[in-house]
Structure formats: C-alpha cells, structure tokens
C-alpha cells in the first residue's frame, strides 16, 4: 500500500469514528447538522475540491461532481424536513472506500506487470583496455565488450565471444527451463546469467535492444483501446449530463403537480448517487489491463486491448510452416543423383548454396561437411522463389525447385517425398535431387488439436512442395493447406481467406515475424512465433509469443476470451443494476442506502471481477 493510500485509509477510519459518534449523540435540529460536518469533511474534502477545480476548468460532468452534488444536497434536505445527514456522510465514506480499493487493485496489477517485466538492468560491466567498470547501459556503444557475471542480467543484446553459461529466460518467455549458451551465440537483453562468466560483444544500443522494446510495448499497451473501452468513454461522455438533467427534471416537474418538494429533491439526489458510472469507467480498462498482464506472465505480449479483442474473436488461424509449426532445422535425408555419385551431387549443391545463409543452404553445407571452397564459385544469381544459378569450375549449376528446372528445360522426375526437394542441373542437364526434411515441433500437433476443439479453422501456408506440405498437414491435422507459395502468394491467399469470412469472426496469422511481415500486417491479428530477441517480430506483430511453442497460441486465445467475457459481465452487471435501481429510485421505492450499493457496491464487485483477468489462464 502506498503512502497516499495509507493516508486515505487513516482518513476513512477517523471519518467512520466521527460518523458513529455523531449518530450516537442525541441532538436534533441545527446541532445535528453541525455534528455530521466534521465526519463529512474528513472523508470528502478532496472530492469537493476536485469537483470545484474541474468545474472551473470546464469539466463539469464527472463522478466528483455527482458525488459532491448528491451529498451536499443530502445535507440541504434538512431545509425541507429531516436531513439525511448520516446517509450523506456514509455515501462519501463508502465512495472513498471504493476508490481506495480500486486504487489498490490497479496498483497490484501494475506491480504484478512491473515485477514480471523488471527487465531493465541497473548497470553494465563495460570492458575497456582490460579494465572493467560499471556504466549506465545507455552509455555502452555498439561493438563494445561487456562482462556479465553469474546472477547478473544481460543488459544489452549481443554475441558471446568468450565463456559458456545457462540463462534464465523466464521474464522474456515465461519458461523456467534454462537455456545454454556459448561462444558465437546471440543473447538477448533481459535474461539472467545463472552460471559462468560471459564476455559479450554488444550488437545494438540500449534503445534498440530487446528489453527496451518489450518495456515500451507493455507500457504503451493501454493506449490501444478495444471497442469496449471506446464504448465506455463515449457512453460516459453522454450518460453523465443526461442523468444530471434527469435528476433536475425529477426534482422539479413532479412537485409542480403533486407537491412535496422535499421528497422529490431527496429522490433526485438519490438518483444522482445511483447514476455515477464509476463501475464501468474503472472496471473495463482494468479488465483489459489485467488480461494483458496475465498474458505477459505466460510470455505472451499483447500490444493492446484492441488486439486482445480481435484474438478472442478469431475463428480462423493461418500458420506459416517453417519455424512456426516446424523446428526450422533442416537435415539432408536422401540423395538421388543421375549420372554422377552422391558425393558429387551433394558437393555441387553445397557449392551452389555456399553464399546463402538460408536454413536449407546451411543443411546442405552441413551434410557436405563444412564450408565448401568458395573460390570455385563464380557468378551468383539469386532467383526469387525458385533457387540459385551459379558458375562452378566454369560450368552453370542451377539448384532449386521444380519451377527453376522447368525454366531451364531440365526434365526432372515426379517426387512425392515428404520433404523439401532441391533439384540440381549442370549446363542445362538434370543431375539429380536432394531431399531435405524439417522436424515438427513437439507441441505443434497438440496446439492444432486444441484450436480445432475450440471450433477454430486451421490453415497452413508454405513455400514447400505439395508433397511435403500435405504430408505435414496430415500429420498435424490441419484443415486446409496451400503449398508452393512465394511471399506475395501468401499475402494473396490471406486476402482470399479474409474475403471468405462470414459473421464477425477474425483471422489470425502466425509466422516467424521476419519473412512474414507483410502477411502479419494484413491479417486481423498478426502473431509472431519464436520471437526471442527478434526486433522484426516485435515491430511487425500485434501479439508476440516470446518462445517458439505453438501451444502458447491456444493459451493466448483462452486468456483473451476470458478477459472479454469478464468485460461483458461487468458492463451488463453494472448497467443492469443501475438501470433497475434508477427506476426504483424515481418511483420512490428505494432510498439513499440502496443507492450506495448501486454505486459503490457495484463498483467494488466489478473491480473484484476485473482482477480475475490478471490470473487468467
């Protein structure tokens, strides 16, 4: 509890004691009025001051104005008969209790997210001329060398140049399993070094580091409001002046025909207490804030309430294949030469791909046994979506897919292998093909199964061959698969799926966040998989899963749907109770005490319900 909250709690306690004392003293008339004033001003002076200040600034219709008007009016009813002094003090007292509770709940949510995202390092150990000194991470230049000892946070993104260790990535991914790193591996900021000493070459300045981008993402998530939040903002803008006008009409019109001014003024004041929209204004944003915080606990970063709303409504999920549903680690599984040995075919393919860093190229070089002799490679021509054409020892070598073979007139056999096929031709003559397979992630099948159980259609888009794509789709249980797609083809297919939508469902695309940036942007909600340390993923996607587990997608949808359900519960509960009590108040059935429940009681219950979103799973 903050110092301000402790002060408010003390004021509430003193005000309650003064209220009880005033109730017990048997004075009537003017003295009774004076007995309740100390209790009222003890708990309510700040509400009165805010009301006056806001009126002076042109902001008239807010909860401070409503509470001030209703409670001051309750005191003034003494001029028409017996004043509702205890009720006026209790309304203000209970209102402040509700405000205290709401402040505590919001603070708890913020502290929960702050502790989760407590990634910002306090210092960096910068190595200069053999000496190590602690400096602010923002002062470390790109290319500088930092030393990270066991127990310290990695302050900036970089590459390990010396040492090996294990890292705790829980704050980034939500996973407790440590990650082993060694020389030559990239490490993101925000992880905690658990064991060995690491010397790291800094690759990015602090402002561009993973930790800075994540902190900025979480801090600004509340600025992207969902439709429900915008509805409440617009609703309160028109609702508050409408109920004030309604209360004035209730106080003036009936007495003109029925008499009893004091009775109708009391009803109007009670009407104002009931009408305060605190429950909606507070609980709906708090629900989204809690949902975003609950998702962050699981290593799922949602950039705003609007994206959470879209994710909750998703009825179609489109997956990229490589690196999303598969590990992205390719291995050569079969070699089929024609007119040469397997060794010669693999050597030509490795030489052709020697200048590329694509996963398929790396798998060919790994199968060959290391880096081939690049001096044997002459002119290199990248053929987008087809392969590569190079000069090797004076011969023209083409390595790529069937489309490339068709272009150069090299006839290749039909292939139904479940994998990526790299065809090779030498001087226009077909020389054979190599099959490269990618392994599915351990939880991909379960992830697809969970989505289908929730009634969500699953689609896979891939640049792989028809045989490889369909084999993976069958094994995973994917509803629909489209193969041999280039990046532009994936965008076109997503456009087509968007046109085929019916109802209010939304389409989510799940990709690696780098190669799929255009599709991520086009979908209703873009989700980046395996984004640990990836700037492009954090920038392009609306939702970032900070590890590479597809099962987190189902969890993200479950959290989003529960959060939206909590928001709807609060809206209908608050509007329903207030509408009923407003009607009963206008008819004279209820008094100030039930008005207190309809205002502050509903707010407390709605806030309690909203805090459930923080622990949503």
N, C-alpha and C positions, 0 to 999 in steps of 0.2 A: 504494500500500500504506500502511495506517495505521500509526501508531506502535506500537500494540498488536500488529499483525501482524508488524512488523519485529522486535519483541521476541521473539515466538513463533518466528520464523524463526531468530533467533540461538540460542535455547534448543534448537531441533531440531538445529542444526549442532553445538553443543557436546555435546549428548547423543549424537549419532552418533559424534563423535570419541571420547568416553569409552567408548562401546559397542565400537568397533573395538579400542581399547587393551585393554579387559578381555578380549576374545576372544583377543587375541594373547599375553597374559600366561599362562604355563603353570602356574598354581596350581590346586590341587584342594581339595576339602573346604570347610571354613568360610571360608577365604580367598577362594575363588572366589565364594562368596555375597557377600562384602563388596566384591569388585571391581566387581560389576554394580550395586550400590546407588546410587553417585553418578550414573551414567547414567540409572537409572530415576527417581530423584527430580528430576533436572534437567528431564526432559521431562514427568513425570507428577504433580508435586506438586499442581497446580491441579485435576486430575481427582479425586485422592484427597480434596482439601479440599471440592470441590463435592459429592462423594458423601457425606461425613460431614455436611456442612451440610444437605443435602437430607433425609438420614435423620432428623436432629434436628428438621426441620420437617414430618416425616411423609410426605415424597415419596421413597419408597424405590426404586421400580422405574423407573429411567431408565437412559440409556446410561452415565452416570458410575458408577452402582452396578455395572452389568455389567462395565465395563472394570476398575474397581478390584478387584472380586471375582475376576475371571479372572486378572489379572496378579499380584495378591498371592498368589492360590492357586498360580500357576505357581512363584513363589519357594518356597512352602511344600512343593512336591512334593519338595524336597531331603530332607525328613524320611522320604520313602518310597523314596528311591533317588536317582538323579541328577537334580538340579534343572534345570528348564527356564529357567534364568536369561536366556540370550541371547534366547530366544523371548519371555519376559515383557517385556523392555526393548524389543524390536523391535515387539511388538504396540502398546505405548504410543506408541512413536516414530511408527509408521505411522499410528496413530489421530490423533495431533496433526498430522501432515502432511495427512491428510484434512480435519480440522477447519480448518486454515489455508487449504486450497484452497477448501473450502466457503464460508468467510468471505469470501475474495477474490471468489468468483463472485457471491455475494449482493451484496457491496459494489459490484461492477462493474455489476450490474443496477440497483441503486438509483441509482448515479451516472449511469447512462445515462438513467434516467427523470428524475432531478433536473435534468440538463443540458437534456433535452428540455423539461421543464416549468419551466425557470428563468425564470418569467414575473414573479415578484414584483418590482416596482420598488423601488429603494432610496429614492427621493425623488420629490416632485412640486414643480414650479415654480409656486407659488401667487401670483397677481397680486392685490395689494391696494393701492387708491389709486394706481395707476400704478407701484407698486414690485413687483418680483418677488423672492421669497425661497424658498429650498429648505426644504420641510417634509416631515414623515412623511405618506405618502398617507392614513393613517388619520385625520389631523388636518384633511383638506380637507373642508369642508362641501358638502352638496348645493346647487347653484346657484352655487358658487364658480367662478372662471375660472382655468384653468391654462395655462401656456405649455409647449409641447413642441417642443424644438429637434431638428434633424436628428441622427440617431444615438441619440436617447433613446427609452426605452419610454414608451408611453402608460400612465400609472399608474392611471387611473380611467375608467369608462365615461362618455361624454358626447357632445355635439353640437358640431361645428366651427362657430364663429361668425366666424372670420376666418382666411384663408390656404388654401392648397391644397398637397397633397403626395402622395407614394406611401407605402404602408405595407407592411412585410414581415410577413405573417400566418403564416409558416411554423410558428411554435411553436404556433399555435392550430389550423391546418388541415392542416399537413403539405405545403402547396403553396408552391412557390418563386416563383410569379408574383406580382409586387407588385400592390397594389390602390390605385387612385387615389381620393382623397377631396377634397372641397371644402366650402365653407360650406353649412350646412344638413344635412350628412350625419352620421349617427350613427357613432361609432367605439368599438370595444370595447377594454378594457384588455388589456395583454399584447402588443400589436403594437409593432413598432419603426418609428419615423418615419424615412424614408430621405432626404427632400429638403428641402421647405420648412418654415418655422416655422408652427405651428398654435396658435391660441387656441381653447381648448375649454371649453365650459360643462359642468360636472360634473352628471350626471343621477342618479348613485347613490353612496352612501357606499362606502368600500372593501370592507367586509364583504359587500356585496351585489353587487359587481362581477363581471364575467365571470372575471377572473383568480383572484379569491378562490374562486369556486365551482368552477372547474376544479381548482385546487390541492387543495381539500378533497375533491373527487371522487376524484382519483388517490391521495391519501394514505390514504383510507379504503376503497379498493377491496379491500384484502386482508381486511377484516373480513367481507365477504360471501362465505363459503366455498362452494365447489362440493361436490357429493355425494362426489366422490372424496377431497377434503380431509377432510370429516367422517368418511368411512370410515376414513381413516388414523388420525385422532385416536382413534376408538373402538377400532380394531384394536390400536393401541399400548397402550391402557389395559388390555386383557385379555391381550394377547400377552406382554408383558414378565413379569408374575408367573407366567404359565403356563410360560414357558421356564425361569425360575428354579426352579420346583417340579420341572420335568422334569430339570434338571441335578442337583438334590439326589437325586431318585429314581435317576438314572443312577449317581451316586456311591455310593449306599447299598445298593440292592437286589441288583444282580448280584454284588458281592463276598460277600454273605451265602451265596450258593450256589456261586460259582465261585472265590472268593478273589481275591487280587491287588488289594488296596485302592489302592495307589499308581497302578496302571494305570487303574483306573476313575475315580479322582479327577482324573487328567490328562484323561481323556476328557470328564468333566463340565465341567472348566474350559475346554477347547477348545470344547465345546458352547455355553458362555456367550458366548465371543468371537464365534462364528458368529452367534448369535441376535440380536445388537444390531441394532435396527431403524432405524439411522441413515439408511440409503439411502432408505427410504420417507418417514420423518419430515421429511427435509431436501429431497429432490428433488421431491416432489409439489407442495408450496406454491411452491417455486422455479420450477417449470414454469409454474404459473398466473401468478406474478409476472412472469416473463419474457414470457409471452404478452400480458399486459396492457400491458407496456412496449413490446413490438414493435408492438402495435396503436396505441399512443399516438404512436409515431414516424410513423405514417401519418395522423395527425389523426383517429383513431378512439378515442373514450374509452369503455371498457367498465367498468361500475361494480363488477364483482366476478366471481370465478370462477364463481359460480352462473349468471350471465347469459352468460358465455362458454360454459359447458356447454350451456345452452339454445340458444344461437345455433348451436353446432356441430351440434345435433340438428334444426335447422329443416328441415322438408320442405315447408312452405307459407309463402310470403311475400305478405302483403297490402299493397298500395300505396294510399295516398291519391293522387289525381291532381294537383290544383293545387298547385304549389310543391314537389312531390316528383318527379314524372316530367316535369312541365312547368315552364317558367320562372316562371310566375305573373305574367307581364307580358301583359296583355290589350290588344288593339287592335281597334277597330271595323273590320270588313272589308266589311260590307254593310248598306244601309239600305233598308227596304221600306215606304214609307208607304201609307196608304189614306185618301184624302180630304184630304190635305194634302201639302205639299212635304217633301222630305228634310230641309231645314234646320229646318222647324217641328217635325218628329218628333224630330230629334236634340236640339233646344232643350228640348222638353218632358221628354224622358228625362233630360237633364242637370240640369234644374231639380228633377225628382223625386228624383234621387240626390245633390243638392247637399250634403246634411247627412251623407252617408255617406263613410267612408274605405275602403270595400271596393275591392279591385282592379278589379272591374267598374265600380264607380262612378267611379273615377279614369280609367278608359279612356273612359267617356262624356264626362266633363268635358274630357279632353284632346282628344277628337275635336271637341268644341264649340268649343274654342279658349281655354279657361281657366276660371276660376271664374264660374259664372252669377250673375245678380243674385238673391241670396237674399231680398231684400226682397219679391219677388214670390211667395214661398213662404209659405203659412200653416201650418195644422196638419199635422204629420208623424206618420204611424203606421207603425212597422216591423212587418211581418207575417212572423214567423219561418218560414224555409224557403220563402217564396213571393215576397216582394218588398216594395214600399212603397206606401202610399196617402197622397197629399199634396193640399193645396189650392194651385193655381197660378192667380193672377188670378181667384179666385172659382170656378174650375172644379175638379172632382175628377179628379185624374190618378192612375191606377194603373200601376205599372211593375214587371214581374216575370215569373214563369214561367207556364206553361200552367195550373197549378193555380189561380193567382190569377185568371186570365181566366175559368176555369170557375166560380169562386165568385161573381164579379160578373155572370155571364151574358153576357160579351162573347165572341162566337164568333170564334175565330182559326183560320187555315188550318194544315193539317199541314205540318210542316217537317222536312226531312231534312238540313239543313245541318250540316257538321262544325264545330260551334262552340256557344257559349252563346247562346241566343236570349232577348232581352229584349223582351217584348210590352208594348205601351203602349195604354191605353184612356183616353178622355176622357168623363167623365159617363156611364160605362157602355157607351160605343160604341167598338168596336175601331178603333184609329188606325194600326196598323202594328207592325212589329217590326224590331229591330236585331240583327245577328249580330256577336258578339264572339269572336275566336279567341285561343287561347293556344298558344304555341310549345313544342314538346317540347325538353327539354334535349339537348345534343349527345350525351351518352353514355347516355341512357336506353335506347335500343334495344340497345346492346351490353350494358348491365347486365342487362336481361331475358334476353338470349340466354345470357349466362354462367350465370345462375341455372338456366335450363332445361337447359343442358348438364350441370349438377350434379344433375339429377334433382329439382329443386325446382319445385313447382307455384306459378304466379304468378296473383294475383287483384288486380283494381283496383276500388276503391270510389270513387264520385264523386257529387256532387250535380248534375252536368251532365245535360243532356238525353240521352235514349237514343242519338240520332244522334251527338252529339258524343263521348259516352263510348265507343261501339262503334267509331267511326272511329279514335280514339286507340289503343284496344286492338288493332285490326287492324294499325295501323302499327307498334306496339311488339312485337307477337307475344305479348300477354298471353293466358293460358289461359282466364281467366274474368273477366267484367266485370259489375258491378251499378251501375246508374245511378239518378239522381233520388233520391238518399238524403239525408235530413236527418241531423244528428249522431246522434240516437237510432237511426236506421235503420242507421248504420254499426256501432254497438255491437251491435245485434241481429244483423246479418249476420256479425260476427266470432264472436258466440256460436254461431251456426248452424254456421260452419266448424269451430269447436272441437269441437262435438258430432259432426261427421262424421269427425273424425280416427280413424285406425286405427294400431295399433302404438305406438311410443314417440316418434314424430315431434313436433316442436314448431311452433307457429305464431308467426311474427314479423309485426308490423305496422309499416309505415314511413310516418310522417307528418311534418308540419311542427313538431310538438311544442307547438303553441299551441292551435289549434282542435280538434286530435285528441287532446287529453289523456285523455278518458275511454276511447278505444279503445286508446291506448298502454298504459294501466294494465291493461286487460282481457286483452290478448294475453299469450302466454307470455313474449315478449320484445318490448319496445317500442323502436323505433329512431327517433330524431329526425333529420330531414334539414335541411341548410341552417341549422344552429343557431348560426352565428356571432353571439355577443352576445345570444342568446335565453335569458333566465332560465327561462321556462316549459319550454323544451325540455330543459334540463339537469335540471330538477326532475322532469319527468314521465317521461322516457325511461330505459330501462335501458342503452341504448347511444346515444351521441351522435356523429354524423358531423359534424366541425367545418367542413366545406364542403358545398356543395349538389350533389355529384356522386353520382348513384345507383351508379356503378361501384364506389364505396368499400364498398357493401354486400356485393358478391361477395368483395371482399378481406377484409372483416371475418369472413365465414363461413369463408374459406380459412384465415385465421390461427387462428380458434377450433378448427377441425377438426384442424389440425396440432398445436396445443397439447394437445388432448385425446388425440391419438394418442401424443404424447411421454409424457404422464402414464401412459397404459395400458402403454406399453413399459417404463417404469421400474417400475411395480407388478409386472408379470409377470416381468420380468428379476430383480428383487430377490427376490421370493418363490420363483421357480424355483430360483435358485442357492442361496439359503439353505436351502430345503427339501431339496435334494439333498445339500448338504454337512452339514447336521444329521444326515441319515440315515447318511451315510458315517462321520461322527464317532462316532455312537452304536455303530456296528459296528466301530469301531477301525481303519477303512481310512485315515483322514486324520489329520494331526497339526496342531500349532499353526500351522505356516506356511501351509497351505491355509486355515485358519480366518481368518488375517489377510486373505487375498484376499477370502474370502467376506464379511468385514465391511467393512474399509476400502476394499478394491479395488472392491467393488460400489458403495459409496457414491461414490467418485470417478468411476466410469463413469456412474452415474446422474446425478450433478451435471453432468458434462460434457454428457450428453444433454439435461438440462433447460435448459442455457444456449442450446441451439439455438432455443428458443422466443422468445428475445429478438430474434432476427433473422428470425423467421417472416414470410413474405410470401405 
